[in-house]
């Protein structure tokens, strides 16, 4: 039950962080309706990474397993970013004006994902690492 509640809290915190970053980028770049894709991808990424960080809590219950999940999540996100950039460079085929127009959208897909992974990783790692002391755990009444 503790793992599920931790993942639920991590989901809401990472969703908040991802939406905050996406909103900041939309305001900073003066985006219009093209950012609909960015705002639609944030909850999907938050759900996926909340589930990714739920597994090591249930299976491993150690900080090392949480760290491993975080490192693999960041690696998968970097590979996805590289693939997105490679596709974008291939699609514009040297048209720098089109590339400059698409960069805010790429940043809008990348930065909220990084924020989501980092918030999930830090929160779950913090919760798993907390010592469980209290009544009945170590023989003392606190």
URWOBEL-V686894 format. One line per field, one symbol per residue. psi: psi as a letter, one per 20 degrees, with the letter a starting at -180 (. if undefined). A space follows every 50 residues. Layout:
psi: ???
//
This chain:
psi: hhhghghgghggghgggghggggghghhikqciijghghhhghghggghg hgihghhgggkqhhhggghgghghghhgghgghggggghhhhlinhghgh hihhgghhhgghggggggggggghhghhipqmqapigjjqp.
//
